[in-house]
Amino acid sequence: MTENAHSGLELELHFMPRFFVGNPGAMAPHVHRFYQIIWFRRGHGVHRVDFVDYPVADNTIFFIAPGQAHSFDGTRDYEGIIIHFNDSFMADEESSESVFLKYDVFNAYDALPYYRVTHEEAARLMSLVSEMNREYALTGAFAHKDYMQYLVRLFLIRVQRNGERSQKAKLYVNSVANRTFVRFRQQLEQHFHTVHTVKGYADMLNISSRTLTNYVNQSTHCSPLQVINDRLVLEAKRQLQHSALSIKEIAYDLGFEDPSYFAKFFKRMTGRMPNEFRNHTYQTYIIQTKNNKKMKIAIPTAEGRLFPHFGKAPQVTVYDVEDSHVTAKEVLAAPEHAHGAMPRFLQGLGVTDVVCGGLGAGAVNLLNEMHIAIHGGAPAEEVDKVMNDYLAGTLVYGDATCHHDVCDGHGRHND
């Protein structure tokens, strides 16, 4: 089997280890705007999903939903399959079976993000992947997209039927309680930004709050309020680590009218204030990723100092780092053209991390898609000092938000 390039469809099929060799930044923490199936057929290591480390072993299949943050431990000798597809590929939510596939196999944030399958089941799944790979190139064939969708659905159905997901009881579509719980997950995923009450979700499901509480407890041994709060906290953590939004903006995005109440809620749930969590996760990332790893780190600069606006910097200083030590440094002229120019320039250089001041939402999205880790809100100080503080884990981060279009890589630079 050979690895296929992007086909223009809603689905991509890749093979390990070549995927990681060709995309070194994929190891770093990042989020997707699409669904991802990662089947480790052979290999051992660690896959970090939403701030939790999970063991990788033979025939472990991870299911990553849009917005979910994940990274790898740097091991590149995995053998396996990676399948990407976007939301329209999973758009059918009419039947209970479709909802189960989308909100039990994926989007099950109260359960483990992976299944284990037997060698016998792996052989059956591999036959489906082989058929996907054959069909992948037949873009002009009759019902090509439909056929690919059926193959993906068959893959998911087999995993839901026969895979083992420990720590949680298996959910069944013929159980009223389980079916209602998964529908609750569906509504929660679509409305958690605005609806925070059990009654609100019970009304959506046309049942009483007591009935919803009983069904959720039967299915997951948690209260629906706990599931709601856990989902809010998870999203807050993701945005604190992976977005350039200020804490106030995150609070408003999650439906909290009072940012101070959001901060108290977050501390009650996690033991840390939001700014403490953001700084801690930056430092943890640095410790976990820079040791025993080659990195290429870019810092937007001007006259030897970090330039505060990502897309407007006249220069980029690029450092090669190995085992926490700088092995090379180069100062390059930044690109001067349109939207997305700076992220694509850095991608072409093989950059794995960006240390910067402010950057806009467009740049954040592009860098995430390119698997380039972002460390925003860094101070506008002498660039070597910024780099040394970053490597030492002592760099103090401020607000990474930038509302200027140029910080997304628009427009020309002011030299």
N, C-alpha and C positions, 0 to 999 in steps of 0.2 A: 504493500500500500504506500502511496505517496501523499505528502501533505499538499492540500489544495489551497490556492490563493482565494482572496475574496471574490465571490461570484456575483455580487450585486443583489443577491437574495437576502432574505431575513435570517439565513443560517450560514455559519462557517464551521468547517471541520478541520481540526489540527491534530498533530501527533507529537507526543513527547518522545525523546528529549529535544527534538528539533525546534519545537515551539519556544522553549526557554533559551536555547542557543541563539535563535533569531530575535528574541525579545528579552534582552537581559533585564530591562526595567520591570518586567512582569513579576520579578521576585519581590519588589518593594511594595509597601502598603499602597493600595489603590482601590478605587470603586469603579463599577461598570454601570452603564445605562442599559444593559442587556442581561439576559439569563446566561448562565454558564454551568455546564456539566463538566466536572474534572474527574476522570476515571483513572486512578493510579492502578494500573494492572500489576506493575512490579515496582518495588522501591520502598524505602523507609526514610522518614524524616518528620518534619513538623509543618503543618499548614495552619496559619493563624487566621481565624475568621471572627470578625466583630470582637476583637480584643481577647479572645480565648485561643490558646494553643491546643490543637488536636493532632493526635498521632496519625501519620500516614503509614499504611501497611498494604500488602498485596490485596488487590481487589477492593479497595476503598473508593467509593464514589461520592464526591462532594457536589452539592447543589447550591449554587450561588445566585441569589436574586438581584435584580437591579437595586443599586444603592448600598448593597452589602459590601463592607470593607474586608479585604483579605490580603495576605502576603505569604511568602514562603521562606524557609530557613536558609536558602542558598544552594541546597542540593539540586544538581542539574541532571543526574543520571536516572531520573524516573523514566519508566516506560508506560505509555498510556495514551488516552484519548481526551481531547478537549473539544467540546461542542458549544458554540455560541449561537444564540438566536434572540431576536428582539421581541418586544411585547406583542406585536401583531401576530407573531407566530403562535402565541398562546392566548389569543384573544377570545376564544370560545369559552364562555363561562355559564352557559345555559344549563348544562346537566350537572348533577351532583358529582359525577365522575370527573368532569373537567375541573370543577372547583377543587376537588381533592388533589388533582395533579398540580394545580397552581398554588394551592395554599396548604398542602400537607407535605408533598415532596419538596417544593420550594416554599419560601415565606413562612416557615415554621420556626419562629424565633424562640419558642419555648422548648424546642427539641434540638437534638444534635443535627448539625448541617450535613451529615454524611450517613450513608448506608454501607454495610459490608455485604458482599455476595459470595456464594460458594463458587468453587472452580467450575462446577457443572452449570450454574446459572451464568457465570462469566462467559462460558463458551456460547450460550444462547444469545447473550447480549452482543458478543463480538460478531455473530452472524448478522445482526441488525446493523451494526456499525459498518461492516463490509458492504452491505447493501446500500447504506447511505453514501458510502464513498463511491460506489459505482454510479448511483443516480446523480451524485453531486455535479458531474460534468455534463449531464444531459439537460442543459438549460432550456433547450427548445422542444423537449419531448412533451407529449400530451400529458396534462395534469401533473407537471413536474413538481410544482410547489405543494400540491395536495399530497402527492406521494411522499415527499420529504416530511410533511407534517405527520402523516400516518406512521412513518418509521420512528420519528421522535416520540410520538405518543405511545407506541408499542414499547419502546425502550423504557419510558417512565412508568407505564403500567406494570411491566415485569418487575421493575425495582420496587414499586410500591407493594406488589403482591408478595415477592419472594425475598426482598432485601431485609437485612436485620439492622434495626436502629435501636441500640441499647439505651437504657435509662428511662425510656418512655414506653407506655403501653401502645400497642399498634391500634390505629384508628380504622374503623370499618364503615364503609359507605351505607350499609344497611342498618346501622345503628342511628336512631333518631338523635340521641345525645351527641354522638361523634359528628354526625352530619351538620347539626346546628352549630357545634363548636367550630368546625372548619368554616362555615358561613360567617361566624363571628370573626374569625381571623381575616376573612376576605373583607368584611366591612371595616374592620379596624385598620387594615393596610390602606384602605382608600380614604379613611376619614380621621385618622389619629391627629392630623394637624389642627382639626377644628372641634372634634367631639371627644370629651374626656370622661364621660359619665357612663355608668352601666345602663342607666335608663335610656340614654340616647341610642345605644346599640340594641337594646331590647326592643325599642320602638321600631328600629329599622328592620328587625327580624319578625315583627308582629307577635312577640311573646312578652310575658311579664318579666320583670327584673329577677324575680325569684326563680322562674323557670330557667332563665339564662344562667343564673348562678349555679343551679343544680346541674345543668348540662355541662358547663365548663368544668365544674368540680369533678364530675364523673369522668370526664375525658382527660383531664390533665392534673387533677388534685390541686388546682389553684383557683383563686377567686377571679372573676372577670376584671375587677378593679386592679388586681395585681398584674394581670396580663396587659391591661391598658397602660399602667404606669411603667412597666418594664419596656414596652415598645417606645414610649416617649423618651425614656432614659437612653435607650439604645440609639435612637435618632439623634438625640442631643450629643452623645459621645461621638457619633460619626461626624457630625458637623463641627464639633470642637476640634477634632483631629484632622479632618480632611477638607474643610472649607475655609474660606477666608472671611466668613461672616463674623461680625462682632458678637459678643454674648447677648447684647440687647437684641440684635437682629435674629439670632437663633431663638430667643425667647418668643418674639413676635411670630416667627415662622411656625412655631409649635403651638400657637394659640394661647400663649400666656400674655395677658394684657399688661401685667406688672412684671418687669424683668427681675425685680428683687424677690418676688414670690417664686419665679422660676429658679433663681439661685438657691433659695431655701429648699424648694422641692428637690432639686438636683443633689444638694448636700444630704438631705434626709435619705435619699435613695442610694447614694454612693459613698457617703462619708467625706466627700471633697466638694469644695466650691468649684464652679465651672472653670474659672481661670487656673485653679490649682490642677485640675484634671488636664487641661490643655498643656500646661507646662510639663507636667509629669509624663504625659504620653510622648511629647517631643523628646524628652531626655531618654525615655525608655527605648524609643525607636532608634535613637542615635547609638545607644549602647548595644542594642541587639543587632543592628545592621552594619555598623562600620567595623566591628571586630571581625578579623579573618575574612574580609570581603573587599574586592576591588570596587571602587566607586568613582564616578566622574561627577563632580559637583560644580554647578554653575552659579555665579553671583552677578546680577546686573550691576554695573559699576559706571562711575564717571570720575576721572581724575584720582583714581586710586581708592575711592570710597564706595561703599554700597550705595547705589542710586535708589531712592525710595519708591519710584514708580516703575514697575516691572516692564511695561510695554514701551516706555519712553527712554530707557537707558541707552546712551550712545555706545556703550561697550559691554562686553560680557567677560568676566574673568572665570576661567575654567581650571579646576584643580583635579588632578588624578590622585586618588587616595588608595593606599593599600595598608591593611592592618593598622588603621588609625593614623597613618603618617602620610604627609604630602610627598608624592614622588615626582610631580611635574606641575607647572603652572604656566598658563598661557592667557594673554589678554587679546581678545578678538573684537573687531568692529561688529556691532549688532546690526541685524538686517533692518532695512529702511522701508519695507513695503507692508502690504495691507494686513487685514484681519488674520490672526493666527500665525503671523510670520515668526515671532519670537519662539513660541512653543515648537514649531516645526524646525526652526534653526537648531534649537537645542536637541531635538530628537535626532537630527542628522549628525550631530556631534557624538551621539551615544551617551548623552547625559542621563544619569540615574536619579539625581537629586537637584533641587533648586532651593537656594537660600536667598530670600528676597524680602523686600519691605511690603508694599501694598500691591495687590493684583486683583483684577476684576473677575467676575463670575465666568466669563467666556474663557479666559486663560486657565482658570481652575479646571473647568470641564475638559479642555483640550489636554492639559498636562495629565489629568487623571486617566483619560483615554489612552495616552501614550505611556502610561505606567511610570511617569516621572514623579517622584515624591516631592511634596511641597512643604517648605518650612518658612511660612510667611510671617510677617510682622517683625523681622529682624531689624536692628537699629542701623541708621545711616552712618556707620563708623568706618574706619580704615579697613580695607577689605581683608588684609591678612589677619588682623585682629578678629574680625567676624569669623573667619575660617578657623582660627585657633580656638576661639570660644566654642564654636560649633563642635569641633572634634573633642573638646574637653567636656562637653555637656553642660557648659556654664552660660551659653548664650541666652539672653533674656529676650523673650518675644513679646511684642505689643500687638496692636490692632493690625491685622493683615488686609483689612477691607480697603478697596480702592474703587471709587465710583466714576473715575475718568475712563473714557473709552480707550485712551491710549494704553491703559494697563491691561487691556485684552489683546494688545498687539495691533491696534488700529493706527492708521495715520503714519506720519513721518516723525522723525526725531528732531528735537531741538538741540543741536550741538552747541 
